[in-house]
Amino acid sequence: MEKIIYLFIHLALPLVIIIDFVLRRHKSTIGLITKMTLYVSIIYFLFIWGQWAIAGSYYLRYFMLLIILIILVIGSVRYHSNNKAKYISTFKKIVIGLTGLLSLLIFTIALKASIGNSYTNEAIELKFPLKGGEYYISSGGANKLINNHMRDYPNAQQYALDINKLGGFMGVSKRIMSTNNADHYIFSDTIYCPCNAIVLETKNTIRDNSGSRMHVKPEDGTGNYVKLKCDSVYIFIPHIKQFSILVSKGMKVEEGSPLGLVGISGFSQEPHLHIQASIYNSDSIMTGIPIKFNGKILSRNDLYANY
């Protein structure tokens, strides 16, 4: 059911919106404007929030911009051809008012999502931990709308990134939301150390999940992992492939050295690379900090090429 809802939001909902707007005739100008505003707000939110490379292709994200353009053009033409003096019933006025309020709410949420790539915290510069392709940020940013790791309280993973590799048609897998691990372009790719570091801890024995089925004990939720210390910053990379970790506790590891392979162990529904950086704040609480790669801080729907 979760997958059906996910695909409906990404693929069916935009089509329903554009078909409805093209075919439906609005009897009043104000009705036309409020419906146009509502649909533009929804599509704009999907453009910012949607995980398009997971839903099938990153190119679908640009289709959202095309839908917005079509709505604006058709709306403009109908606005100028409408009879603005038509009578509006009380019921219709109520519907128009509620539509306007809903439009404002969704547009406000969309604006909040769009500023989630603006960071006020100081970031750490790291080496990108993957090589040989173009990569997609499926989760990351400065607010909960675009970063699944954010909470209402300080935590070590609040600026964590989930990274996927793009392949054919700018998708993350050979089939849409495939449950076959090998279909994901990032699965079993080598993870490279993002800094000169000391290995603090590793776990290597948790089996990889089969697709989205997670049979994991709570204490093994992070799956196989490597914990690193880079100067005063702690780097954590979980969900690594079983028995693939090449380093051990106490080792000094140079930047660019292989650590292991991308997997799907722990509480992970698809192969991806999770990376987070954190420090201890003045209250001795470990809190996350943003990560920069080559001077750029990434957030959801950003792309990063590293060949």
Stockholm file with secondary structure:
# STOCKHOLM 1.0

chainA/1-307         MEKIIYLFIHLALPLVIIIDFVLRRHKSTIGLITKMTLYVSIIYFLFIWGQWAIAGSYYLRYFMLLIILIILVIGSVRYHSNNKAKYISTFKKIVIGLTGLLSLLIFTIALKASIGNSYTNEAIELKFPLKGGEYYISSGGANKLINNHMRDYPNAQQYALDINKLGGFMGVSKRIMSTNNADHYIFSDTIYCPCNAIVLETKNTIRDNSGSRMHVKPEDGTGNYVKLKCDSVYIFIPHIKQFSILVSKGMKVEEGSPLGLVGISGFSQEPHLHIQASIYNSDSIMTGIPIKFNGKILSRNDLYANY
#=GR chainA/1-307 SS CHHHHHHIIIIIHHHHHHHHHHHCCCSSHHHHHHHHHHHHHHHHHHHHHCCHHHHTCTHHHHHHHHHHHHHHHHHHHHHHHSCTTCCCCHHHHHHHHHHHHHHHHHHHHHHHHHGGGCCCSCCEEECCSCCSEEEEEEECSSSTTTCTTCCSSCCTTTTCEEEEECCGGGCSBSSTTCSCGGGBTTTTCEEECSSSEEEEEEECCCCBCBTTBCCCCGGGTTCEEEEEEETTEEEEEEEECTTCCCCCTTCEECTTCEEEEBCCBSSCSSCCEEEEEEEECTTSCEEEECEEETTEECCTTCEEEEC
#=GC SS_cons         CHHHHHHIIIIIHHHHHHHHHHHCCCSSHHHHHHHHHHHHHHHHHHHHHCCHHHHTCTHHHHHHHHHHHHHHHHHHHHHHHSCTTCCCCHHHHHHHHHHHHHHHHHHHHHHHHHGGGCCCSCCEEECCSCCSEEEEEEECSSSTTTCTTCCSSCCTTTTCEEEEECCGGGCSBSSTTCSCGGGBTTTTCEEECSSSEEEEEEECCCCBCBTTBCCCCGGGTTCEEEEEEETTEEEEEEEECTTCCCCCTTCEECTTCEEEEBCCBSSCSSCCEEEEEEEECTTSCEEEECEEETTEECCTTCEEEEC
//
